[in-house]
Structure formats: structure tokens, C-alpha cells
Amino acid sequence: MKKLVLIALFPAFLLSSTFAKSHSFPTNQPDMAQPFCVLKTTGESHVSFIPPRPSKENGKLQLHSLFNFTDAPKAKKAVFEITFDESVSEETKTVAKYAAGLWEELLTSDVTINVHLKEESQEEATLASASPSQFLLAEATSFSPKHYDPVAIAERKYQFDLTPGFTDIVITVNSDQEFYYGTDGNCPATQHDLVSILLHELGHGLGFLDSISAEVDAINGNSATYGFGDMGIGLAYDYFLVDGAAKKIIDEENPKEEDSLYTSVTSIGNVYFAGPLTLAITNNTGSKLYTPFRWSDGSSVAHLDEGTYNVGNANSLMTPRANKGEAIHDPGDIGLAMLGDIGWDHVWIQHNKVADSEDVSSILNFEVDVKADSNLTSAPILYFRLKGAEDPTFQQLGMAAGLQAGKFTLPFQLTGVPAKYEYYIGVNASSNRQFTYPSAGANNPLTLNTGPDDVPPVVIHIPDSYHLSNRQIVTLSTAATDNISPSHPYPPNPLHHVSFDVWLDEVLVGSFAAELNDQGKWTSSFGMPDMTGKTAIQYRINAWDASAQQNGAIYPQEGFYTLPIEQIYTPTTTFVSDLEAGAIDFILDGFEVKTLEGFASASLGTIHPYKNNGERIDYYAYLRQPLVVQSGMKITFDEIVLVEMGEDGTVFGDDEFWDYVTVEISKDRGRTWAPLTDGWDSSADSAWSTAFTSGIPEDSNDSTALGTPDMYRDRVILFDDSEAVAPGDEIMLRFHLFSDPYSVGWGWEIDNIVIGF
């Protein structure tokens, strides 16, 4: 069974508002308990049925098209993919797919929405619970401050799978309840309609929830907080909460005390959701939320008010309690508007920054691509001003529609005088919302310099970890751009010259010119002197732009980049090691050589336990000894393998084979690698599989089982059985452990390696 992990880590970048793929990624929320929402039963019977709304293309989006300037391209119809725990019944699976299908008719997303559903015993009154699996930081918009987005919204905005291999929404259905499994809405008065329940829980997973948490303490006083960790940043949903006087409940500029916030969110009938789209369809009142006088985890604030949107009301799906016999197969206009406000009604703007110009009399062309859920209320607007001017007001110029839908242009005549500008692009959508590029608009504008160029090129370079001594050709590569060059696409790139100055153990080898490839990287390949016994390659990067001033830069500004040289031995046909000499015969990445506690001798093994930190990992141990393959050659070693097992019936190469270990070979001195034999996991031996499975606690995804000396088993791999090599091939060899972003275990331990005949 594939278990679920809810937290992943990302590089620390903010969410871009463009719809092109970018090198920057949003950040995840600090470690904390996931907020969740609970749907409970009233215990009463009220038979009613609200059918699905008629299917039409982009139905939700048309609901909010209050204006009709232009039909910009739209995102694709949403697709949900659901995985199930083994215990989930076939009836539940059928209903879940139907409920997801109802949402598919109402939403758009270019990224598949992944849902994991399980059935477990829960509190008696609980029907089901749900939560997004994680939240990613997004920049402010004109109508919402910096906030966290549920992962499904973040991936939709970014139009990229930011969490490959992860689920987006987690739903737990109470296995102790009796449900109606039909999809026709004819739910009897003695059962709860499972379609309605799952439609409701999917709504929470899509973002219909807050980040508020509260502590009810009669002695010390009740208190409430919001947001993630100590950062004080909440969800977009939080910032649309107002009281009966339309005053913000969560206000960055005027934060409430914890006891005052508690009072606000437990003020019966006095908390509203007042996003711009929701206001537009509620006569400017907003939607009333469920706020009992005593805080209820998983229910308060994250639901519509039960009394206002009662049985039979078209907007009753997202209330906190369900009746027996009540079937609601539509989220209602209000529910859709609220989801629209928090990110499901969006405008994507793609704009490649206009390059600086030395010609102060030229005409610069501003180009924008727009994709939108709602129709736009006007053409995109260029906002610009002189940098440092006494009047900080941005001037405005409307852009003209191009021949293709969603494309807009604006020719901008320079004044003939050198100047520095700041600018951003604004796009107006329905309900007085403006989306901007960059996302912060006037608070973080782009710059445009005209006149003499004094800006050197920018080099972005990450050195490799090492270079093998037997690889005589060295290839160095770097990204280098200039302010007068377009950042995308490549080529062109008007840098005049990029080169690498190279040393071997601080003795100059030479300077080597680089060429620009079609991926936008400046690359140079050159031969090196004999590197046997040498320790490192040092180098620096020279870059000059093509301006009249020929601005140049050296990276790094001081010293050199250093590329350590890993020594590779003379090829042979045999290798034997009991590992007692340590790691001298290996290059280790995630492996180590040591004597484990409880073991009698040293061995080669992965880190125990191996850790994927929410991302895939690859651990390697490279043999420094090249081999010349001969007929009859084999490799043997003793091993213990405690890694996550694949699904029953899967084989190496299948997506659901999960974690594995294998031996790989390279015939081109480490440039490319192929498996010598199919990978394997703990299912290869009953002692391993039993230990791994029995070592998984009830409340964990990972196995805590430890390897012991009695678990060692022999592994024999015949080179003649492999299609990857043939007699006469000179190869390198490595041991490889792979882990997907889910369950982990103790790992892999290897001893007594013999290669020969």
C-alpha cells in the first residue's frame, strides 16, 4: 500500500503571476499541524435534492463574467485523479469519482488535482473530514495581501505540478456511518448521501477553509490565532473575513489581540466572507459563516451558516452539518464565488521584461499574453513612471489587442533623452479586481534603462560536485544574461563573449571560449592534461556584453570556482573488498563505510534510515575501479535491503514499484548510466519484507525496522545476463538506492564485494 506524506520542501521563492513555466517556485508553509474541516451529521432526516447544474463549458467562469470585453484564452477543464487506501469499498470509489466529476464540470486547471481517500473510524457524529495536503506562499494581489494557497490553487496559478508524486487533497470518510451510494440524489431518509459529503469535502480540499485555530480555556481565557508558524501569514480566505459592520476581522495593519480575535470569530451570525466576487452576487453583504459562540475545530468559520443556508437552499452544500436524506449535488453560486475569490477565478499574465536600450530614440515594443477565467473589463494597461521623479504617479497607456486572442502589444516611443523607467502591467477583471505583473504591481515594478549602458552581464553558475580523473574532456557550462538582452527565448543573447580561464592544481591550463546553446547556456568543452594524482580544477568565468561600452565581469569576483578531482584507477577485470580498508575504493554520495552497531565488521551502506524529506532521493556509491568486462564475469556481495516495497504485481520500471536498489554501469566514463540488472526492494527476501512491514507504526508512513547481521543475503549478478554490457566493454560501476517522496526505511547495507570469475 502506498502511504501518504503531507509535507514537502521547496526552494525559497515566491509564486509568480505569470503563466509560463519559470525557474522560481513558491515556498511551503512552516511545519505545523494541517488545518482540517469536518462535516457532521445532525442525526435528523430531511429529504431534499439539489441536482447538479446543467453542464456547460466553463460554467463557473461564465457565472462571474459580469463584463465582456474580450475572451482571453482559458485554462483547461479540471481533471481529478483519486487514489484509495486498500480498505476503501468499490461503492465508495464509484461515488468519489462521480463527485470529482461534478467539480470537473465547474473548475479549470492545467494541472491534475490529486486526491487521496481513505475510510477510517472517526467520532460518532463525524461523516468525513478533509484538508489540502500543504500550502504554498503566494505574493499579494490588489485585493489580497501576501498569503498561503492550498496546493491545488498554487499549482493552478503556476500551471505547473509543484509537488510531483504528492497528493493535493486528503479525505477521510467515517467507516462507521451508513451511506447512500447512489448518484441519482434519491437518498432515503435513513442514510446520508455520500455524493454530497464527498462534494463538500472536496470543496474544503480546494481551499474552502481558514487557518484560524483557537483554544477554549475557561480559567485563563479563550484565545485565537491565525496563520502558519510564527510568520503571521494566513490563507487568502482569512483576509476576506469581516464583521457585520464590514470591518476586517484579520487586518495586517491593525492586528487583534488573541482574546479579541476569539471574540470576533465566535460572534454568532456576525462573521461574513466578503471577497469581491462573493460581494457581487450577494448584494454587497457577503456570505454569512458558521460561528458558534464556542469555537468548534474543523467547523467554525470554515463553513457557511446553517441557519441562513438551510435544508433545500441552493447554497447549503458547504454548511457544517448534513441531514439524512439530504442530497446536494451542486456547490451553489455562493460557494463557487468564494472559491473564485481565493484563487479559482484568476488572470494569468505573461510578460517578458523589455530589454534596456542604448538607442534613446527607438520604439520599444511591450508585449503581454493574458489568460483568464473571467472575461476582462478592459485591455491590459501599461503603468510607467520616471524612476526617482518628484511626482511618483504612474502614467497609464492602454494596450492594443493582437490578432490572436489574449495577445496585446504597445509601441513605446522613447524621448531621445537617457532615462530610467519603472513599470508594471495591470489587467482588470470582473468585480473591480486587478491582476498585475509583477504580482506586487506598483510596490515592486520592473525597471527599464535607456541610454549608455553601464550594467555588466549577470552570470548564474553552480559548480559540479567533482570531476573524474579518467575523463580527459572537461565541459563547463553557465547561464549568462545581460540587461539589453531578452531573458527569453534563447537565442538571441547579445553577449559579446563568454570564456573560462582554467587551472589544474593552480597551474594555468588556458582560456577557453564558450558558445551559446539552444537552452541558453554558454558551454565550453576542452581537453585537460593528465589528471592522475591531481586534486582539483580551478576556473573562473569571463563575460562581456555587446554594448558600446563593452561592460565585462569576472565570476567569482575573487578567487576561483573549484572542481575537486576524484581519482579513478587503472581498468582491470577483478575487484575484491571486505570494506575493512574504509571508503578508499569508493566515491560516496548518501553512502558511508563504517561498522554498524551490533555488526562485527565494516560495510558499505546508505544513511540509516534514508531520508527523502518529501522529495525523491538518489544515493550512490561509485567504484573507483574501472572494469574490463569478460565473458563469465560476475559480481557478488552480501546485502540487507529494507526499503519500501512496490505494489503487488509491479515490476522494476513501473510507476508503483516505489523505492528500490540496483547496480548500474557506465560505458562512457560516468556520463550516462544504465542498470546492470533490474532493481529490487525488500520483497526480494521474506525476512526483509516481514521486518519492513511489521516495523511500520500505526501513526506513521515509515518503517522503523533495523537491519541485523542475520538478515544478510547473497546477491549474484552475471554480466553475461545483462543487455547493458558486452565482453570487451570498459565500464564504471555504482550502487544506487532510489526513493520516491513517500515512505522510507532503514536502507541498504553491502559487504564482501567480489567482482571476477
ZAMARGU-4260 file (C-alpha; in steps of 0.2 Angstrom, whole numbers, plus 5000, padded with zeros to 4 digits):
<rodrens>
0) 5000/5000/5000 | 5006/5017/4995 | 5006/5028/5011 | 5004/5047/5011 | 5016/5061/5016
5) 5009/5078/5018 | 5024/5090/5019 | 5036/5094/5005 | 5050/5107/5004 | 5053/5119/4990
10) 5067/5132/4986 | 5063/5149/4994 | 5055/5158/4980 | 5038/5166/4979 | 5024/5162/4967
15) 5025/5171/4950 | 5009/5178/4942 | 5015/5173/4925 | 5008/5158/4917 | 5024/5152/4909
20) 5035/5139/4917 | 5049/5148/4927 | 5064/5144/4937 | 5057/5150/4953 | 5045/5141/4964
25) 5034/5145/4979 | 5038/5140/4997 | 5029/5128/5008 | 5021/5133/5025 | 5032/5131/5040
30) 5030/5114/5049 | 5013/5113/5058 | 4998/5103/5060 | 4987/5103/5045 | 4971/5113/5047
35) 4956/5102/5043 | 4937/5103/5041 | 4924/5091/5047 | 4907/5088/5041 | 4895/5081/5055
40) 4878/5074/5055 | 4863/5082/5063 | 4855/5065/5066 | 4839/5071/5058 | 4830/5067/5042
45) 4826/5080/5029 | 4824/5073/5012 | 4828/5085/4998 | 4838/5085/4982 | 4848/5099/4974
50) 4853/5092/4957 | 4869/5096/4948 | 4869/5112/4937 | 4867/5109/4919 | 4884/5105/4911
55) 4892/5119/4900 | 4909/5124/4896 | 4917/5134/4909 | 4900/5135/4919 | 4908/5143/4934
60) 4918/5156/4924 | 4903/5162/4915 | 4894/5164/4931 | 4906/5178/4936 | 4908/5186/4918
65) 4900/5202/4924 | 4908/5211/4910 | 4913/5206/4892 | 4927/5215/4885 | 4937/5201/4877
70) 4938/5182/4878 | 4955/5178/4883 | 4961/5160/4882 | 4956/5150/4897 | 4964/5136/4907
75) 4958/5118/4903 | 4944/5109/4911 | 4949/5102/4928 | 4954/5084/4930 | 4954/5075/4946
80) 4964/5059/4950 | 4960/5049/4965 | 4970/5036/4974 | 4962/5025/4988 | 4968/5015/5003
85) 4966/4997/5001 | 4951/4997/5013 | 4940/5008/5003 | 4925/4999/4996 | 4921/4999/4977
90) 4905/5008/4981 | 4914/5022/4989 | 4926/5023/4974 | 4912/5025/4962 | 4904/5039/4972
95) 4921/5048/4974 | 4924/5048/4955 | 4906/5054/4952 | 4908/5068/4965 | 4925/5073/4957
100) 4917/5073/4940 | 4904/5086/4946 | 4918/5098/4952 | 4927/5095/4935 | 4912/5102/4926
105) 4914/5118/4937 | 4933/5121/4938 | 4948/5124/4926 | 4966/5119/4929 | 4980/5114/4918
110) 4987/5103/4932 | 4979/5087/4938 | 4971/5088/4955 | 4977/5073/4965 | 4966/5067/4979
115) 4969/5053/4992 | 4954/5045/5000 | 4953/5033/5015 | 4940/5026/5026 | 4943/5025/5045
120) 4933/5025/5061 | 4930/5043/5067 | 4920/5051/5080 | 4902/5046/5081 | 4894/5062/5074
125) 4908/5064/5060 | 4903/5060/5042 | 4920/5064/5034 | 4935/5076/5036 | 4947/5084/5023
130) 4961/5096/5021 | 4973/5102/5007 | 4989/5092/5009 | 5000/5108/5010 | 5000/5126/5007
135) 5012/5137/4997 | 5016/5155/4999 | 5009/5167/4986 | 5013/5186/4983 | 5000/5199/4987
140) 4987/5205/4974 | 4977/5221/4973 | 4963/5213/4983 | 4973/5201/4995 | 4989/5203/5005
145) 5003/5190/5004 | 4996/5173/5009 | 4997/5155/5008 | 4987/5145/4994 | 4981/5127/4996
150) 4992/5117/4984 | 4979/5114/4971 | 4977/5133/4969 | 4995/5136/4969 | 4998/5123/4955
155) 4984/5130/4946 | 4990/5148/4946 | 5008/5142/4942 | 5001/5130/4929 | 5015/5118/4934
160) 5015/5102/4945 | 5025/5109/4960 | 5023/5093/4970 | 5026/5079/4958 | 5022/5062/4967
165) 5012/5071/4981 | 4993/5071/4983 | 4984/5088/4984 | 4969/5084/4995 | 4966/5071/5008
170) 4949/5065/5013 | 4944/5053/5027 | 4927/5045/5027 | 4920/5039/5043 | 4919/5020/5040
175) 4906/5018/5055 | 4892/5028/5045 | 4879/5021/5034 | 4879/5030/5017 | 4868/5030/5001
180) 4880/5025/4987 | 4868/5030/4973 | 4872/5045/4962 | 4854/5050/4957 | 4850/5060/4973
185) 4836/5048/4978 | 4844/5047/4996 | 4832/5038/5008 | 4828/5046/5025 | 4838/5033/5034
190) 4855/5037/5026 | 4867/5051/5022 | 4871/5054/5003 | 4889/5051/5000 | 4890/5061/4984
195) 4885/5076/4994 | 4898/5073/5008 | 4912/5070/4996 | 4907/5085/4985 | 4908/5095/5002
200) 4925/5088/5007 | 4932/5091/4990 | 4927/5109/4992 | 4937/5111/5008 | 4952/5102/4999
205) 4951/5115/4985 | 4953/5129/4998 | 4936/5132/5007 | 4944/5134/5024 | 4953/5146/5036
210) 4969/5145/5045 | 4962/5151/5062 | 4965/5140/5077 | 4958/5143/5095 | 4960/5137/5112
215) 4945/5137/5124 | 4951/5140/5142 | 4938/5145/5155 | 4952/5149/5168 | 4965/5158/5158
220) 4953/5165/5144 | 4949/5160/5127 | 4961/5164/5113 | 4963/5163/5094 | 4977/5165/5082
225) 4978/5163/5063 | 4992/5159/5050 | 5006/5147/5049 | 5020/5146/5062 | 5027/5162/5069
230) 5025/5171/5052 | 5008/5178/5054 | 5003/5174/5036 | 4986/5166/5034 | 4976/5160/5019
235) 4968/5171/5006 | 4951/5165/5014 | 4956/5173/5031 | 4958/5191/5024 | 4941/5191/5017
240) 4933/5189/5034 | 4923/5204/5040 | 4910/5208/5054 | 4893/5214/5052 | 4900/5232/5050
245) 4911/5226/5035 | 4926/5228/5046 | 4940/5216/5043 | 4942/5203/5056 | 4960/5199/5051
250) 4969/5215/5047 | 4988/5216/5044 | 4989/5234/5049 | 4978/5233/5064 | 4980/5215/5071
255) 4968/5210/5085 | 4974/5203/5102 | 4971/5184/5104 | 4956/5186/5115 | 4949/5199/5104
260) 4951/5188/5089 | 4942/5174/5098 | 4928/5185/5102 | 4926/5190/5084 | 4926/5173/5076
265) 4913/5167/5089 | 4901/5181/5087 | 4886/5172/5082 | 4879/5177/5065 | 4891/5191/5064
270) 4905/5185/5053 | 4905/5186/5034 | 4916/5181/5019 | 4917/5197/5009 | 4928/5193/4993
275) 4924/5204/4978 | 4916/5190/4968 | 4905/5185/4983 | 4900/5203/4987 | 4895/5205/4968
280) 4882/5190/4970 | 4876/5194/4987 | 4870/5212/4985 | 4886/5218/4993 | 4883/5209/5010
285) 4895/5194/5008 | 4891/5176/5013 | 4887/5173/5032 | 4898/5160/5040 | 4895/5147/5054
290) 4902/5155/5070 | 4895/5146/5086 | 4898/5155/5102 | 4910/5141/5107 | 4924/5138/5095
295) 4922/5121/5086 | 4938/5114/5077 | 4936/5110/5059 | 4919/5118/5059 | 4919/5136/5064
300) 4922/5149/5051 | 4926/5136/5038 | 4908/5133/5034 | 4893/5143/5028 | 4880/5147/5041
305) 4867/5133/5044 | 4853/5144/5048 | 4855/5156/5033 | 4858/5142/5020 | 4847/5128/5027
310) 4839/5112/5020 | 4834/5115/5002 | 4844/5131/5000 | 4854/5131/4984 | 4870/5136/4994
315) 4868/5123/5008 | 4882/5111/5002 | 4896/5120/5012 | 4887/5121/5029 | 4894/5111/5044
320) 4881/5098/5046 | 4871/5086/5035 | 4854/5078/5037 | 4849/5060/5032 | 4840/5060/5016
325) 4848/5077/5010 | 4856/5076/4993 | 4866/5092/4987 | 4875/5089/4971 | 4879/5107/4967
330) 4891/5119/4977 | 4879/5134/4974 | 4883/5151/4967 | 4890/5157/4983 | 4902/5143/4986
335) 4908/5145/4968 | 4911/5164/4971 | 4920/5161/4987 | 4932/5148/4978 | 4934/5161/4964
340) 4939/5174/4977 | 4953/5164/4984 | 4961/5159/4968 | 4949/5149/4957 | 4945/5164/4947
345) 4961/5170/4941 | 4970/5180/4927 | 4987/5174/4921 | 4999/5187/4914 | 5015/5183/4904
350) 5027/5197/4900 | 5045/5196/4896 | 5054/5211/4903 | 5058/5224/4890 | 5076/5225/4887
355) 5086/5240/4891 | 5091/5251/4876 | 5106/5261/4871 | 5096/5270/4857 | 5086/5283/4866
360) 5076/5287/4851 | 5070/5270/4847 | 5052/5262/4849 | 5051/5249/4861 | 5038/5235/4860
365) 5029/5230/4875 | 5020/5213/4873 | 5008/5204/4885 | 4999/5187/4884 | 4984/5185/4895
370) 4974/5170/4900 | 4959/5172/4911 | 4944/5163/4919 | 4933/5178/4918 | 4931/5190/4903
375) 4942/5205/4905 | 4934/5223/4908 | 4947/5232/4898 | 4963/5229/4888 | 4979/5227/4899
380) 4987/5244/4905 | 5005/5249/4905 | 5009/5259/4921 | 5025/5268/4920 | 5035/5282/4928
385) 5052/5290/4928 | 5062/5282/4942 | 5066/5295/4955 | 5054/5308/4948 | 5047/5321/4960
390) 5029/5315/4955 | 5028/5296/4959 | 5012/5294/4950 | 5012/5280/4937 | 5006/5286/4920
395) 4994/5274/4910 | 4994/5268/4892 | 4981/5255/4886 | 4987/5241/4876 | 4980/5235/4859
400) 4973/5218/4856 | 4983/5207/4844 | 4977/5196/4830 | 4977/5181/4842 | 4965/5180/4857
405) 4974/5186/4873 | 4989/5194/4865 | 4992/5213/4867 | 5005/5225/4862 | 5010/5243/4864
410) 5024/5253/4854 | 5033/5264/4866 | 5042/5279/4859 | 5057/5284/4869 | 5060/5303/4871
415) 5078/5305/4864 | 5084/5308/4882 | 5093/5295/4893 | 5080/5290/4906 | 5077/5276/4919
420) 5059/5270/4920 | 5049/5259/4932 | 5034/5250/4925 | 5021/5236/4928 | 5006/5228/4918
425) 4989/5228/4925 | 4974/5218/4919 | 4956/5222/4926 | 4944/5208/4928 | 4926/5207/4935
430) 4921/5214/4952 | 4934/5228/4952 | 4949/5216/4953 | 4966/5220/4945 | 4979/5207/4942
435) 4997/5214/4939 | 5014/5208/4933 | 5024/5208/4944 | 5011/5202/4956 | 5015/5216/4968
440) 5012/5229/4954 | 5017/5247/4960 | 5026/5240/4975 | 5038/5230/4965 | 5039/5237/4947
445) 5051/5232/4934 | 5065/5243/4928 | 5069/5250/4910 | 5085/5259/4907 | 5088/5269/4891
450) 5104/5277/4886 | 5123/5272/4889 | 5124/5255/4896 | 5135/5253/4912 | 5127/5236/4918
455) 5139/5221/4916 | 5132/5204/4912 | 5125/5193/4926 | 5132/5175/4927 | 5122/5161/4936
460) 5133/5146/4939 | 5133/5131/4951 | 5149/5121/4950 | 5148/5102/4948 | 5152/5092/4964
465) 5168/5083/4956 | 5176/5078/4941 | 5183/5060/4937 | 5201/5059/4934 | 5199/5047/4919
470) 5188/5059/4910 | 5200/5070/4900 | 5187/5081/4892 | 5180/5094/4904 | 5164/5103/4900
475) 5159/5119/4909 | 5143/5127/4907 | 5135/5143/4914 | 5120/5154/4912 | 5124/5172/4907
480) 5112/5186/4903 | 5113/5205/4900 | 5101/5219/4903 | 5100/5223/4885 | 5096/5205/4881
485) 5079/5197/4881 | 5078/5185/4895 | 5068/5173/4885 | 5068/5164/4872 | 5086/5159/4869
490) 5094/5163/4857 | 5097/5178/4854 | 5108/5184/4868 | 5119/5199/4864 | 5133/5195/4875
495) 5149/5198/4865 | 5160/5185/4873 | 5160/5171/4887 | 5175/5161/4892 | 5183/5150/4905
500) 5200/5153/4912 | 5206/5136/4919 | 5219/5130/4931 | 5224/5112/4936 | 5231/5112/4954
505) 5233/5131/4952 | 5244/5129/4936 | 5236/5138/4921 | 5230/5127/4908 | 5222/5140/4896
510) 5207/5151/4892 | 5193/5143/4883 | 5179/5152/4873 | 5161/5146/4876 | 5147/5145/4864
515) 5128/5148/4867 | 5117/5133/4865 | 5099/5132/4862 | 5095/5130/4880 | 5103/5147/4884
520) 5119/5140/4892 | 5136/5146/4887 | 5146/5130/4886 | 5164/5125/4883 | 5172/5108/4881
525) 5191/5106/4881 | 5205/5093/4884 | 5215/5093/4900 | 5232/5087/4905 | 5234/5070/4914
530) 5224/5072/4930 | 5231/5057/4939 | 5236/5062/4956 | 5229/5079/4954 | 5217/5086/4967
535) 5206/5100/4959 | 5202/5110/4943 | 5200/5129/4947 | 5192/5141/4935 | 5183/5157/4933
540) 5171/5164/4921 | 5173/5180/4910 | 5158/5188/4902 | 5157/5204/4891 | 5141/5212/4884
545) 5139/5219/4867 | 5135/5236/4872 | 5146/5251/4866 | 5154/5251/4882 | 5159/5233/4882
550) 5155/5230/4900 | 5163/5215/4907 | 5163/5204/4923 | 5173/5191/4931 | 5164/5177/4941
555) 5168/5174/4955 | 5174/5192/4959 | 5188/5185/4970 | 5196/5168/4969 | 5190/5153/4959
560) 5177/5140/4957 | 5184/5124/4962 | 5180/5107/4955 | 5188/5093/4965 | 5196/5078/4955
565) 5191/5061/4961 | 5204/5048/4956 | 5199/5033/4946 | 5211/5018/4945 | 5218/5009/4930
570) 5205/4997/4922 | 5206/4978/4927 | 5195/4963/4927 | 5193/4960/4945 | 5189/4968/4962
575) 5188/4962/4979 | 5184/4971/4995 | 5178/4967/5013 | 5177/4986/5017 | 5189/4985/5031
580) 5201/4997/5022 | 5187/5010/5023 | 5180/5021/5009 | 5196/5022/4999 | 5189/5012/4984
585) 5173/5022/4983 | 5166/5040/4979 | 5151/5041/4991 | 5135/5051/4989 | 5122/5046/5003
590) 5133/5031/5007 | 5146/5028/5020 | 5158/5014/5026 | 5158/5010/5044 | 5155/4997/5057
595) 5137/4997/5062 | 5131/4995/5080 | 5128/4976/5083 | 5139/4971/5067 | 5156/4963/5068
600) 5165/4972/5053 | 5164/4987/5042 | 5152/4988/5027 | 5146/4999/5014 | 5128/5006/5017
605) 5116/5021/5014 | 5112/5033/5028 | 5101/5024/5041 | 5087/5027/5040 | 5087/5035/5022
610) 5078/5052/5022 | 5068/5059/5007 | 5062/5075/5015 | 5047/5075/5004 | 5057/5074/4988
615) 5064/5059/4978 | 5082/5055/4983 | 5096/5045/4974 | 5110/5039/4984 | 5126/5032/4975
620) 5142/5023/4979 | 5154/5024/4964 | 5168/5011/4962 | 5184/5020/4958 | 5190/5004/4949
625) 5185/5003/4931 | 5182/4986/4924 | 5185/4977/4908 | 5170/4965/4905 | 5175/4947/4901
630) 5163/4933/4897 | 5159/4924/4913 | 5162/4939/4924 | 5150/4941/4939 | 5148/4952/4954
635) 5144/4945/4971 | 5141/4953/4988 | 5131/4951/5004 | 5117/4963/5007 | 5102/4969/5018
640) 5088/4978/5009 | 5075/4987/5020 | 5067/4999/5008 | 5048/5002/5003 | 5041/4989/4993
645) 5031/4991/4977 | 5013/4987/4974 | 5009/4969/4972 | 5011/4963/4954 | 5023/4978/4949
650) 5040/4976/4942 | 5055/4987/4941 | 5051/5001/4929 | 5033/5003/4934 | 5027/5019/4942
655) 5021/5010/4958 | 5037/5000/4961 | 5041/5014/4973 | 5059/5013/4981 | 5072/5001/4975
660) 5091/4997/4975 | 5101/4992/4960 | 5119/4990/4952 | 5122/5002/4937 | 5136/5003/4924
665) 5143/5017/4913 | 5152/5014/4897 | 5156/5032/4894 | 5167/5036/4910 | 5152/5041/4921
670) 5142/5052/4909 | 5127/5041/4907 | 5122/5026/4917 | 5111/5010/4915 | 5105/4996/4926
675) 5116/4981/4926 | 5101/4971/4931 | 5083/4976/4937 | 5081/4984/4953 | 5074/4976/4969
680) 5067/4980/4985 | 5063/4972/5002 | 5051/4960/4994 | 5066/4950/4987 | 5068/4941/5004
685) 5054/4936/5016 | 5065/4941/5031 | 5067/4959/5024 | 5048/4961/5019 | 5042/4954/5036
690) 5054/4966/5045 | 5049/4981/5035 | 5031/4979/5036 | 5030/4975/5054 | 5041/4990/5058
695) 5028/5002/5051 | 5019/5010/5066 | 5000/5014/5065 | 5003/5033/5065 | 5017/5033/5053
700) 5021/5031/5035 | 5039/5025/5038 | 5046/5008/5044 | 5057/5009/5059 | 5064/4991/5057
705) 5083/4989/5059 | 5094/4978/5049 | 5103/4965/5059 | 5118/4953/5054 | 5107/4938/5052
710) 5097/4947/5038 | 5112/4947/5026 | 5109/4938/5010 | 5120/4934/4995 | 5117/4943/4979
715) 5125/4936/4962 | 5124/4946/4946 | 5131/4939/4930 | 5137/4951/4917 | 5133/4939/4903
720) 5114/4940/4908 | 5114/4959/4906 | 5109/4968/4889 | 5118/4984/4896 | 5136/4977/4893
725) 5146/4965/4882 | 5163/4957/4883 | 5177/4970/4880 | 5167/4985/4887 | 5176/4996/4899
730) 5164/5001/4912 | 5162/5010/4928 | 5150/5003/4942 | 5140/5011/4955 | 5127/5005/4969
735) 5111/5015/4968 | 5097/5017/4981 | 5081/5027/4974 | 5067/5033/4985 | 5051/5042/4979
740) 5044/5056/4991 | 5034/5044/5002 | 5038/5030/5014 | 5056/5027/5020 | 5065/5013/5029
745) 5082/5008/5036 | 5090/5007/5019 | 5104/4996/5011 | 5120/4988/5018 | 5133/4979/5007
750) 5148/4969/5012 | 5161/4957/5004 | 5161/4963/4987 | 5169/4952/4974 | 5170/4955/4955
755) 5178/4942/4944 | 5175/4925/4938
</rodrens>
